[in-house]
Amino acid sequence: MKKDIDMNSDVFLEELSKTQKFTNKVRERFSFDANENEELNLSIEEGLTRNKLIYGKRFCPCFIIIGKTKEEQKTKENRVCPCKPALEKEIPEEGKCHCGIYCSKNKKESK
């Protein structure tokens, strides 16, 4: 499924604002830091926003979404932000999630 998204549209910018509030709440809830690379953070937030507009969920933009329908997507190992692998393995062991948008307090680094 491919859908063109105008990243300058009011719809996209409004959803981007919601995504940025969402990522800030995730950081606050789990005591994460943002990556020091603000450009990377914005890129991931834009990808999350795009996926939210296309699929209805903030699927991780670093992975291909498997499944054409919502039912198929639920049965696959698609990563919805914040994803289980990031929370349970990547951040505790590596200090950051695969995308790099969430970092542990003791390991902020740019990607």
VOLO-925918 format. One line per 10 residues: number of its first residue (from 1); their letters; for each residue x, z, y of C-alpha. Coordinates in pm, whole numbers. Each point is the difference from the previous one (the first is absolute). Example, Ala and Ser with C-alpha at 12.3 -4.5 7.8 and 13.67 -1.06 7.14 Angstrom:
residues 2
1) AS) 1230/780/-450 ~ 137/-66/344
END
This chain:
residues 111
1) MKKDIDMNSD) 0/0/0 ~ 140/-100/335 ~ -163/60/330 ~ 145/-83/336 ~ 9/297/234 ~ 55/-34/375 ~ 235/289/73 ~ -82/-26/370 ~ -375/27/-48 ~ -194/303/118
11) VFLEELSKTQ) -113/62/-360 ~ 358/11/-128 ~ 129/212/289 ~ -285/249/-40 ~ 68/29/-374 ~ 376/31/67 ~ -73/297/224 ~ -199/159/-285 ~ 285/-70/-242 ~ 252/163/232
21) KFTNKVRERF) -222/309/23 ~ -25/-7/-380 ~ 378/-19/-55 ~ 54/281/251 ~ -255/215/-187 ~ 178/-73/-329 ~ 331/108/153 ~ -160/316/136 ~ -184/85/-324 ~ 306/-40/-223
31) SFDANENEEL) 261/114/257 ~ 173/-339/4 ~ 198/-156/280 ~ -36/-355/122 ~ 285/-235/-68 ~ 235/-14/299 ~ -38/-379/-5 ~ -314/-43/213 ~ -4/-375/-64 ~ -22/63/-374
41) NLSIEEGLTR) -282/252/50 ~ -199/-248/210 ~ 55/-276/-255 ~ -131/219/-284 ~ -295/117/213 ~ -86/-362/77 ~ 14/-81/-372 ~ -223/297/-82 ~ -242/-115/271 ~ -5/-355/-131
51) NKLIYGKRFC) -74/122/-352 ~ -273/230/128 ~ -169/-292/176 ~ 34/-234/-300 ~ -53/235/-295 ~ -172/302/155 ~ 289/232/-96 ~ 340/75/143 ~ 192/-148/-290 ~ 376/31/32
61) PCFIIIGKTK) 125/-322/162 ~ 325/13/-197 ~ -172/-88/-327 ~ -222/-288/-110 ~ -364/99/-41 ~ -115/-72/-354 ~ -360/-100/-62 ~ -237/-235/174 ~ -299/232/13 ~ -26/363/110
71) EEQKTKENRV) -81/94/-361 ~ 316/-172/-128 ~ 208/157/277 ~ -119/348/-102 ~ 114/-48/-361 ~ 350/-119/92 ~ 293/204/121 ~ -41/-97/364 ~ 153/240/246 ~ -237/144/261
81) CPCKPALEKE) 178/183/281 ~ 123/267/-47 ~ 60/-104/-357 ~ 48/230/-297 ~ 352/-131/-84 ~ 112/76/356 ~ -147/350/3 ~ 111/98/-350 ~ 334/-176/-46 ~ 143/-208/284
91) IPEEGKCHCG) -18/247/289 ~ 99/311/-201 ~ 287/-179/-177 ~ 115/-262/251 ~ -113/156/328 ~ -225/-293/93 ~ -275/-217/-139 ~ 68/-355/-116 ~ -117/-144/335 ~ 199/256/195
101) IYCSKNKKES) -283/99/234 ~ -11/358/-135 ~ 317/204/-22 ~ 63/357/-110 ~ 92/240/278 ~ 355/30/-128 ~ 62/-374/-40 ~ -101/-220/291 ~ 168/-334/-21 ~ -39/-352/118
111) K) -60/-278/-249
END
